Amino acid sequence: MRRLRSARGQSSVELMGMLWLLLLLALGVWQIMLASWAAEQAQNASRTAARVQGRGGDADKAARNAVSSALRKGMDVQVAPEHVTVSVRIPILIPGLVVDDQHLVATRDATLPNTGGVT
């Protein structure tokens, strides 16, 4: 009987001990999802800009309008003939956790082949 009383509440203590690990795991998964979302947005913007450039439009403006407003702040668009490169910063869940965020950039490019008949 005494042994039963000493184990009382043990599962609650174990849950509280593991709760920080579950929270850390959830933050890691969310950060990975943010990184893949930023990469997808950059790819979409580069393809849109390449299509607009192929039709004689403003590729930079098209790329900026193709991404979500949250990613436009640190966005870089490089336009070359038949080629567009878009770079966006990957959002960080906990600001200040990363000191140098210059490497946290998703860069994607798209090439529109020359279809104007000029070789």
C-alpha positions in Angstrom: 0.0 0.0 0.0 2.8 2.4 0.8 4.5 1.7 -2.5 1.4 2.9 -4.4 1.3 6.2 -2.6 5.0 6.9 -3.4 4.3 6.5 -7.2 1.4 8.9 -7.1 1.9 11.8 -9.6 4.8 10.3 -11.3 3.3 10.5 -14.8 2.6 14.3 -14.2 6.3 14.9 -13.3 7.5 12.9 -16.3 5.2 14.9 -18.6 6.5 18.2 -17.2 10.0 16.9 -17.7 9.4 16.1 -21.4 7.2 19.1 -22.2 10.2 21.3 -23.0 11.5 18.7 -25.5 8.1 18.5 -27.2 8.0 22.3 -27.4 11.5 22.4 -28.9 10.6 19.8 -31.4 7.5 21.7 -32.4 9.5 24.9 -32.9 12.0 23.0 -35.1 9.3 21.6 -37.3 7.7 25.0 -37.6 11.0 26.6 -38.6 11.5 23.9 -41.3 8.1 24.7 -42.6 8.9 28.4 -42.7 12.1 27.7 -44.6 10.3 25.5 -47.2 7.5 28.1 -47.6 10.2 30.8 -48.2 11.9 28.6 -50.8 8.5 27.9 -52.5 7.7 31.6 -52.6 11.1 32.5 -54.1 10.6 29.8 -56.8 7.2 31.1 -57.7 8.4 34.7 -57.9 11.3 33.7 -60.1 9.1 31.8 -62.6 6.5 34.6 -62.6 9.2 37.2 -63.2 10.7 35.2 -66.0 7.4 34.9 -67.7 6.7 38.6 -67.4 10.2 39.4 -68.7 9.6 37.2 -71.7 6.6 39.2 -72.6 8.5 42.5 -72.2 7.2 43.5 -68.8 8.8 44.6 -65.6 10.3 41.4 -64.1 11.3 43.1 -60.8 7.8 44.4 -60.1 6.3 41.0 -61.0 8.6 39.1 -58.7 7.9 41.5 -55.8 4.2 41.1 -56.3 4.4 37.3 -56.5 5.7 36.9 -52.9 3.8 37.4 -49.7 4.2 40.8 -48.0 6.1 39.2 -45.1 9.0 38.2 -47.4 9.3 41.4 -49.4 11.5 43.3 -46.9 14.7 41.4 -47.4 14.0 40.4 -51.0 16.6 40.6 -53.8 15.7 40.3 -57.5 18.4 40.0 -60.2 17.3 40.2 -63.7 19.5 39.1 -66.6 18.5 38.4 -70.2 16.4 35.2 -70.2 17.2 34.6 -66.5 15.8 35.8 -63.2 17.1 35.0 -59.7 15.1 35.8 -56.6 16.4 35.6 -53.0 14.2 36.0 -49.9 15.1 35.9 -46.2 13.9 32.9 -44.3 11.8 34.1 -41.3 13.1 33.1 -37.9 10.7 32.1 -35.2 12.8 33.3 -32.3 14.5 36.6 -33.3 17.9 37.1 -31.8 18.6 33.3 -31.7 20.7 33.6 -34.9 23.3 36.4 -34.8 24.3 36.3 -38.5 21.2 35.8 -40.7 23.0 36.6 -43.9 23.1 32.9 -44.7 19.5 32.3 -44.0 18.3 33.1 -47.5 16.3 31.0 -50.0 17.5 31.6 -53.5 15.8 30.3 -56.6 16.1 31.1 -60.3 14.2 30.5 -63.5 15.3 30.7 -67.1 13.0 31.5 -69.9 14.4 30.2 -73.2 14.7 32.5 -76.1 11.5 32.0 -78.2 11.7 35.1 -80.3 13.3 33.3 -83.2 16.7 35.0 -82.6 19.6 32.7 -82.4 
